[in-house]
Amino acid sequence: MRGAEPSAPTAPTAAFASYDLEANEGYPEARLSGSIEIVDGCLYYNMGAEPDVLALPADSVVGSDSVIVRGSEFPFGEPVAFGGGGFPSAPSGVTVPSECDADAGVVLAYPLPEDMAP
């Protein structure tokens, strides 16, 4: 008798803009504080003003109540911090999915260096 078949992974609850971390130097020393929100099926980063599309490394994983970025879990709706930078539109090398507002600003988020992590 065979063991139980592994269950299929659940589909992500939201799409996110993505980029190749190794190909993008960015601004990891700039600390951005805010919260992650899901709006119309897309991840956004709210820093107190109009939320911006959240761009994460392409290997990030979106779950039902959090996102995992480079092995660290960031819950939705809670204060979190990333290194990174804000842009009025998607910079070169960032892929923005159709679920996200193409006219919104973009926050390019990087894992914080260990000495800056909360």
Secondary structure, 3 states (H helix, E strand, C coil): CCCCCCCCCCCCCCECEEECHHHCCCCCCCEEEEEEEEECCEEEEECCCCCEEEEEECCCEECCCEEEECCEEEEECCEEEEEEEEECCCCCCCECCCCCCCCCCEEEEECCCHHHCC
